Amino acid sequence: MKVMFGVPTYRGLDCLPFLDSLHATTELFLKNGIDCMLQVADTGCYVQVSRNRLAQLFLESDCDTLLFLDDDVSWD
């Protein structure tokens, strides 16, 4: 299994709680044998354009799961 984390962003990845959560999740995935990668799309203020770009990158990749994440959230 290979998961792509797709992150549409307007201002870049500057939310530290998000980055901390993503880092912890990546470590957990890798520890459990789940390969993952990060794709960021900064295409301006139109989130649908960024999501479409991320979907295109996913379809062109060797990943089998796409998980969209907003860059202003965090999780345990």
C-alpha positions, -999 to +999 in steps of 0.1 A: +000+000+000+012+035-008-007+066+004-003+100-012-011+129+012-025+156-011-024+191+005-039+221-013-025+253+000-028+290-006-001+303+017+024+274+018+029+249+046+034+272+076+010+257+102+033+239+127+006+218+143-003+205+109+033+197+101+037+179+135+006+158+129+018+149+094+052+140+106+038+117+134+014+101+109+042+095+084+063+078+111+034+057+122+026+046+086+063+037+078+066+018+111+036-003+101+048-009+065+027+016+048+046+037+022+036+073+018+044+105+001+035+142+002+022+163-027+015+199-022-004+221-047-002+258-044-023+271-073-037+302-057-070+309-040-091+283-059-090+251-038-108+231-065-079+238-089-054+226-064-074+194-057-077+187-094-040+191-098-034+167-068-058+142-083-039+143-116-006+138-098-021+109-079-033+092-111+001+096-126+018+081-095+023+046-082+001+053-051-031+035-045-047+057-019-052+095-020-058+114+012-066+151+010-055+171+040-062+207+047-031+226+058-048+243+087-058+213+108-040+190+132-048+156+148-035+132+174 
